[in-house]
Amino acid sequence: MINNVCIPVGPVHPALKEPIKFKFDVEGEKIVGVDVDMGYNHRGIERAGMERNFVQGLYLAERVCGICSFSHPFAYCRAVENAANIEVPERANYIRSIIAELERVHSHLLWAGVAAHEIGFDSVLFLVWKNREKVLDILEEITGNRINYAMLMIGGVRRDIPDEQRAKLHKVVDYYAETLSAVEEVFMNDKTIQLRTRNVGVLTKEEALALEAVGPTARASGVKKDIRFDQPYAAYTDADVKPVVPEKAVGDVFDRIWVRLEEVKQSLGLITQFVDEMPSGELVSEKSVIKLLADLSRVEGEGIGRHEAPRGEVTHYVLLKSQQTPFTWKMRAPTYNNVMPWYPMFRDTELADAPIIAASIDPCIACADRVTVVTGAHTSELTNIELHKKSLEKTRRLQNG
């Protein structure tokens, strides 16, 4: 008889890029149970944002996640604009959507390289990341940075995309039309990758719905969920965006690879459409930052901003109470939704498959992390029940003024 063994991985471990702790209950080589501990990387960004003005909060939102450094400020801007009834110029909406889709191409290609690395296929990692350089180059040319683009402003964007850069965007799309087939060929047809990903880390459609998975993780399980399709915004109102879902979805790691590669092609098509159809007009609704902040300091109301980030739906909520800073700012990153789906994915799988299963949701621990309480020399972790109770108490305090 084989006794179960608990194998801890993390929070500090050579295989982990960010601090998180897995505790695998293993019977032989099979995972029969798993527990996930988070809370090692909480940075208090929401609290810091409630002590700074709305534009300073935009800088913080941009630094929630390096890979989603457009997605979080996009949702933040939409939340503030929703609360203050700010109308974004049409040209600015198109520019926002172009940068958002460039970020999706960048993020999915980065993830594909990481996925190859997790199964020990580093030659594919180098192939994909070499391919990814072109989208980073065009992002740097348009915004000045490869990440943390500083492109957004409440009510619009900071920079235009002139005609010469629009021409270069077309060249980038043409480049990927020529080179993406090699990446797709190795991921879809290589026997090693198929053996390591087919029927591995399965999340059924029913499980995805019950556990509220989002993004490619949900779509790979057959769930047609995409904010750009469900509730179109920005330039997506003029685009025919359909959720990318496998015809016969299994919900395994292979399907998650397929969804992301198909979404890269979809993003390239959207970029072409937005560049060709981008209207003329203003870049921002209020050019004076001083006046913008003065106007926001007189607003009372609440707003929600949602955006389909590369990893899935990101949501920001703000409550404004006639002051120079947000009275409340809360965010929910897609990784927070996709942690619970890990449990059925890991169930009854081989221990050697744990790295690629964990990576298959494209986790960002910095985005999703929760809280550890430190009082003097004493450290304690809040349980889900305790954290929920405190959240209810805080909500009641806010409602009572």
C-alpha positions in Angstrom: 0.0 0.0 0.0 1.3 3.4 -1.0 0.9 6.2 1.6 0.1 9.7 0.4 2.9 12.2 0.5 2.5 16.0 0.7 5.0 17.8 -1.6 5.2 21.6 -1.0 6.2 23.8 -3.9 7.0 27.4 -3.0 6.5 30.1 -2.0 10.2 30.5 -2.8 11.1 27.9 -5.4 13.4 27.8 -8.5 10.4 26.8 -10.7 8.2 29.7 -9.6 8.4 33.2 -11.2 6.3 34.7 -8.4 5.7 33.7 -4.8 2.8 31.3 -4.4 2.7 28.0 -2.5 1.2 24.7 -3.7 0.8 21.7 -1.4 0.3 18.6 -3.5 -1.0 15.4 -2.0 0.6 12.7 -4.1 -0.1 8.9 -4.3 2.9 7.5 -6.1 3.1 9.9 -9.1 -0.5 10.9 -9.1 -1.9 14.1 -7.6 -4.9 13.2 -5.4 -5.3 16.6 -3.7 -3.9 20.1 -3.8 -4.1 23.3 -1.7 -3.0 26.7 -2.9 -1.7 29.4 -0.5 -1.5 33.0 -1.7 -0.8 36.3 0.1 3.0 36.5 -0.3 3.1 39.4 -2.7 0.3 41.8 -1.6 1.5 45.4 -2.3 -1.4 47.5 -1.1 -1.9 49.3 -4.4 -5.6 49.9 -3.9 -5.0 51.6 -0.5 -2.2 53.7 -2.0 -4.5 54.8 -4.8 -7.1 56.0 -2.3 -4.5 58.4 -0.9 -3.5 59.9 -4.3 -5.4 61.9 -6.9 -7.0 60.3 -9.9 -4.1 60.8 -12.3 -1.6 59.5 -9.8 -3.8 56.5 -9.4 -3.5 55.9 -13.1 0.3 55.4 -12.7 -0.4 52.9 -9.9 -2.9 51.0 -12.0 -0.4 50.7 -14.7 2.0 49.0 -12.3 -0.3 46.3 -11.0 1.1 43.9 -13.7 3.9 44.4 -16.2 2.3 42.2 -18.9 -1.2 43.8 -18.4 0.2 47.3 -18.0 -2.5 48.6 -20.4 -5.4 46.4 -19.2 -5.5 47.6 -15.6 -5.3 51.3 -16.4 -7.8 50.8 -19.2 -10.3 49.4 -16.7 -9.4 52.1 -14.1 -10.0 54.9 -16.6 -13.3 53.3 -17.7 -14.5 53.1 -14.1 -13.6 56.8 -13.4 -15.2 57.9 -16.7 -18.3 55.9 -15.9 -18.6 57.5 -12.4 -18.0 61.1 -13.8 -20.0 60.7 -17.1 -16.9 61.5 -19.1 -17.3 61.0 -22.9 -14.2 59.6 -24.6 -13.5 60.9 -28.1 -14.0 58.3 -30.8 -10.4 58.5 -32.1 -9.1 57.9 -28.6 -11.3 54.8 -28.3 -9.7 53.4 -31.5 -6.2 54.1 -30.2 -7.1 52.5 -26.9 -8.3 49.4 -28.7 -5.2 49.2 -31.0 -2.9 49.2 -28.0 -5.1 46.7 -26.1 -4.9 44.3 -29.0 -1.1 44.8 -29.4 -0.8 43.9 -25.7 -2.9 40.8 -26.3 -0.5 39.7 -29.1 2.5 40.4 -26.8 0.9 38.6 -23.8 -0.2 35.4 -25.7 3.2 35.0 -27.4 5.0 35.5 -24.1 2.7 32.9 -22.5 3.3 30.4 -25.4 7.1 30.7 -24.8 6.6 30.1 -21.0 4.4 27.1 -21.7 7.1 25.6 -23.9 9.7 26.2 -21.2 7.5 24.4 -18.6 7.6 21.2 -20.6 11.3 21.5 -21.2 11.0 22.6 -24.8 13.3 25.7 -24.7 14.0 25.8 -28.4 10.3 26.7 -28.9 10.6 29.3 -26.1 13.4 31.0 -28.1 11.4 30.7 -31.4 8.3 32.3 -29.9 10.1 35.0 -27.9 12.1 36.0 -31.0 8.8 36.3 -32.8 7.4 38.4 -30.0 10.1 41.1 -30.3 8.3 42.7 -33.3 5.2 43.6 -31.3 7.3 45.0 -28.5 9.2 47.2 -31.0 6.0 48.8 -32.4 4.7 49.3 -28.8 7.9 51.1 -27.9 7.7 53.2 -31.1 4.1 54.3 -30.4 4.2 54.8 -26.7 7.9 55.1 -25.8 8.0 52.0 -23.7 8.0 48.2 -24.2 5.8 47.9 -21.0 4.2 50.5 -18.8 3.1 52.4 -21.9 1.8 55.5 -20.1 -0.6 55.8 -23.1 -3.9 56.4 -21.2 -5.4 59.4 -19.7 -8.8 59.7 -18.0 -11.1 60.8 -20.8 -8.8 59.6 -23.7 -5.2 59.0 -24.5 -1.9 60.9 -24.2 -0.5 60.3 -27.6 -1.7 60.0 -31.2 -0.9 57.3 -33.8 0.2 59.3 -36.8 0.1 58.1 -40.4 3.7 56.8 -40.5 3.1 54.7 -37.4 -0.1 53.4 -38.9 1.9 52.2 -41.9 4.3 50.4 -39.6 1.4 48.8 -37.8 0.4 47.3 -41.2 4.0 46.0 -41.6 3.8 44.3 -38.2 0.6 42.6 -39.1 2.2 41.4 -42.4 5.2 40.1 -40.4 3.0 38.0 -38.2 1.0 36.7 -41.1 4.2 35.3 -42.5 5.9 34.0 -39.3 3.0 32.9 -37.0 2.5 29.8 -39.1 5.8 28.4 -37.8 4.8 28.9 -34.2 1.4 27.4 -34.9 2.9 24.4 -36.7 5.1 23.4 -33.7 2.4 23.9 -31.1 -0.4 22.2 -33.0 1.5 19.3 -34.6 4.6 18.5 -32.6 4.1 15.1 -31.0 6.0 16.0 -27.8 3.8 19.0 -27.1 0.6 17.0 -27.9 1.7 14.2 -25.5 2.3 16.7 -22.8 -0.8 18.8 -23.3 -3.7 16.6 -24.6 -6.1 15.4 -21.9 -3.9 17.1 -19.3 -5.3 19.6 -16.8 -8.9 19.1 -18.0 -11.5 21.7 -17.0 -15.0 20.8 -18.2 -17.5 23.4 -19.3 -19.6 22.7 -16.3 -16.6 23.2 -14.0 -15.6 26.4 -15.8 -19.1 27.9 -15.3 -19.4 26.7 -11.7 -16.0 28.1 -10.7 -16.4 31.3 -12.8 -13.3 30.9 -14.9 -12.6 33.8 -17.3 -10.6 34.5 -20.5 -8.9 31.8 -22.5 -9.2 29.4 -19.6 -13.0 29.6 -19.8 -13.2 29.7 -23.6 -10.9 26.6 -24.0 -13.6 24.8 -22.0 -16.3 25.8 -24.4 -17.6 28.9 -22.5 -18.5 31.7 -24.9 -17.5 34.5 -22.6 -15.7 37.7 -23.8 -16.4 41.2 -22.6 -15.6 42.6 -26.1 -18.5 40.5 -27.4 -20.9 40.5 -24.4 -20.7 44.2 -23.7 -18.8 46.0 -26.5 -16.9 49.1 -25.6 -14.4 51.5 -27.1 -13.8 50.6 -30.8 -15.1 47.0 -30.2 -18.6 48.4 -30.8 -17.7 48.7 -34.5 -16.0 45.3 -34.7 -17.4 41.8 -35.0 -15.6 40.2 -32.1 -16.6 36.6 -31.5 -15.3 34.5 -28.6 -12.7 32.1 -29.7 -13.9 28.6 -28.7 -12.8 25.2 -29.9 -15.3 23.3 -32.0 -15.0 20.3 -29.8 -13.7 21.8 -26.5 -12.1 19.3 -24.2 -10.8 22.0 -21.8 -7.3 20.7 -21.6 -3.9 22.4 -21.8 -3.9 21.8 -25.6 -7.2 23.7 -26.0 -5.8 26.6 -24.0 -2.8 26.8 -26.3 -5.1 26.7 -29.4 -7.4 29.5 -28.1 -4.4 31.8 -27.4 -2.9 31.2 -30.8 -6.2 31.8 -32.5 -6.7 35.0 -30.5 -3.4 36.3 -31.7 -4.7 36.0 -35.3 -8.0 37.6 -34.3 -6.1 40.5 -32.7 -4.1 41.0 -35.8 -7.3 41.3 -37.8 -8.8 43.8 -35.3 -5.6 45.9 -35.4 -5.9 46.1 -39.2 -9.5 47.1 -39.0 -9.0 49.7 -36.3 -6.0 51.3 -38.1 -7.9 51.5 -41.4 -11.1 52.8 -39.9 -9.6 55.1 -37.2 -11.6 58.5 -37.4 -10.1 61.9 -36.9 -10.8 64.0 -33.8 -9.5 64.9 -30.4 -7.4 62.6 -28.2 -8.8 63.5 -24.9 -12.0 65.1 -23.6 -10.3 67.5 -21.2 -6.8 68.7 -22.2 -6.1 70.5 -18.9 -5.1 68.0 -16.2 -5.7 70.6 -13.5 -9.2 71.2 -14.7 -9.8 67.5 -15.0 -8.8 66.9 -11.4 -10.9 69.9 -10.2 -13.9 68.5 -12.0 -13.4 65.0 -10.6 -13.0 66.4 -7.1 -16.7 67.6 -7.3 -18.1 64.3 -8.5 -20.3 62.0 -6.4 -21.0 58.6 -7.7 -19.6 55.1 -8.5 -18.3 53.5 -11.6 -17.3 50.1 -12.9 -14.7 49.6 -15.7 -14.4 46.2 -17.4 -11.9 45.1 -20.0 -11.1 41.8 -21.7 -7.5 41.6 -20.8 -5.3 38.8 -22.3 -5.8 36.6 -19.3 -9.6 37.4 -19.0 -11.9 40.0 -17.7 -10.4 42.6 -15.4 -12.7 44.8 -13.4 -12.1 48.0 -11.5 -14.6 49.8 -9.2 -14.3 53.3 -7.9 -16.5 55.3 -5.5 -16.2 59.1 -5.7 -17.4 61.4 -2.9 -16.5 65.0 -3.8 -12.9 64.7 -2.8 -9.5 64.8 -4.6 -8.9 61.1 -4.3 -11.1 58.0 -4.9 -13.1 57.2 -1.7 -12.9 53.5 -2.7 -10.9 51.7 -5.4 -11.1 47.9 -5.8 -9.9 45.7 -8.6 -10.4 42.1 -9.6 -7.8 40.5 -11.8 -8.6 37.5 -14.0 -6.1 35.3 -12.2 -8.3 35.7 -9.0 -11.1 34.0 -10.9 -8.9 31.3 -12.4 -7.3 30.1 -9.2 -10.3 27.9 -8.2 -10.3 26.1 -11.6 -6.8 24.9 -10.7 -8.3 22.3 -8.3 -10.2 20.1 -10.9 -7.3 20.7 -13.4 -4.8 19.1 -11.0 -7.0 16.3 -9.8 -5.8 12.8 -10.8 -2.9 14.1 -13.0 0.7 13.2 -13.0 3.0 15.2 -10.7 5.3 15.9 -13.7 2.4 17.8 -15.4 1.9 20.2 -12.5 4.1 23.0 -14.0 2.3 23.2 -17.3 -1.1 22.9 -15.7 -0.3 25.7 -13.3 1.0 27.8 -16.2 -1.9 27.0 -18.5 -4.1 29.7 -16.8 -1.4 32.2 -17.4 -1.3 33.2 -13.7 -0.2 36.6 -12.5 0.2 36.4 -8.7 1.0 40.1 -8.4 -2.4 40.9 -9.9 -4.4 38.5 -7.8 -2.7 38.3 -4.4 -4.6 38.8 -1.2 -3.5 39.9 2.2 -1.3 38.8 5.1 -1.6 40.8 8.4 1.6 41.8 10.2 1.3 43.3 13.7 4.7 44.0 15.2 6.5 40.7 15.2 3.3 38.7 14.9 2.2 37.5 11.4 -1.2 36.0 10.7 -3.1 35.1 7.5 -6.7 35.9 7.0 -8.9 32.9 5.9 -11.4 33.3 3.2 -14.2 33.4 5.7 -12.5 36.1 7.8 -11.6 38.2 4.7 -15.2 37.9 3.5 -16.5 39.0 6.9 -14.2 42.0 6.9 -15.2 42.9 3.4 -18.9 43.0 4.4 -18.1 45.1 7.4 -16.1 47.6 5.3 -19.0 47.7 2.7 -21.4 48.6 5.5 -19.1 51.3 6.8 -18.9 52.8 3.3 -22.6 52.7 2.8 -23.1 54.5 6.1 -20.7 57.2 5.2 
